[in-house]
Amino acid sequence: MIESTPIFEAVISLIAAIIAYKVIPYIQIKTTAEQQARMKMWAQIGVNAAEQIYSGKKTGKLKKSYVEDFLAGQGFHLDEVTLDALIESEVHQLWENIEEDV
């Protein structure tokens, strides 16, 4: 008679390997994409709010500081380069939308 325990253990190990190889990376990628979408959404809100709050010339530093604090309040702590790129992207999009409306 053949003992089924080693076969059962091999099947369980195979299933665990498939989950570790395929499913876990998929979940990590999806979460990262969702987090990126959330960060972009909050950056857009922060940029729009900063544009409303601070008007006039030479308010760029105030606006950037506001957006940085706003994003930090949402749980996003970014390095300077990433923060600059995100803000510039959202400001560009804001002005592009304004020009389309005119």
Contacts in CASP RR format, 6 or more apart in sequence:
PFRMAT RR
TARGET T0000
AUTHOR 0000-0000-0000
METHOD contacts of the structure
MODEL  1
MIESTPIFEAVISLIAAIIAYKVIPYIQIKTTAEQQARMKMWAQIGVNAA
EQIYSGKKTGKLKKSYVEDFLAGQGFHLDEVTLDALIESEVHQLWENIEE
DV
38 74 0 8 1.000
39 71 0 8 1.000
39 76 0 8 1.000
39 86 0 8 1.000
40 86 0 8 1.000
40 90 0 8 1.000
42 70 0 8 1.000
42 71 0 8 1.000
42 74 0 8 1.000
42 76 0 8 1.000
43 67 0 8 1.000
43 71 0 8 1.000
43 86 0 8 1.000
43 87 0 8 1.000
43 89 0 8 1.000
43 90 0 8 1.000
44 90 0 8 1.000
44 93 0 8 1.000
44 94 0 8 1.000
45 70 0 8 1.000
46 66 0 8 1.000
46 67 0 8 1.000
46 70 0 8 1.000
46 71 0 8 1.000
46 90 0 8 1.000
47 63 0 8 1.000
47 67 0 8 1.000
47 87 0 8 1.000
47 90 0 8 1.000
47 91 0 8 1.000
47 94 0 8 1.000
48 94 0 8 1.000
49 66 0 8 1.000
49 70 0 8 1.000
50 62 0 8 1.000
50 63 0 8 1.000
50 64 0 8 1.000
50 66 0 8 1.000
50 67 0 8 1.000
50 70 0 8 1.000
51 63 0 8 1.000
51 94 0 8 1.000
53 63 0 8 1.000
53 66 0 8 1.000
54 60 0 8 1.000
54 62 0 8 1.000
54 63 0 8 1.000
54 66 0 8 1.000
64 83 0 8 1.000
64 84 0 8 1.000
64 87 0 8 1.000
67 83 0 8 1.000
67 87 0 8 1.000
68 78 0 8 1.000
68 83 0 8 1.000
71 77 0 8 1.000
71 78 0 8 1.000
71 83 0 8 1.000
78 86 0 8 1.000
END
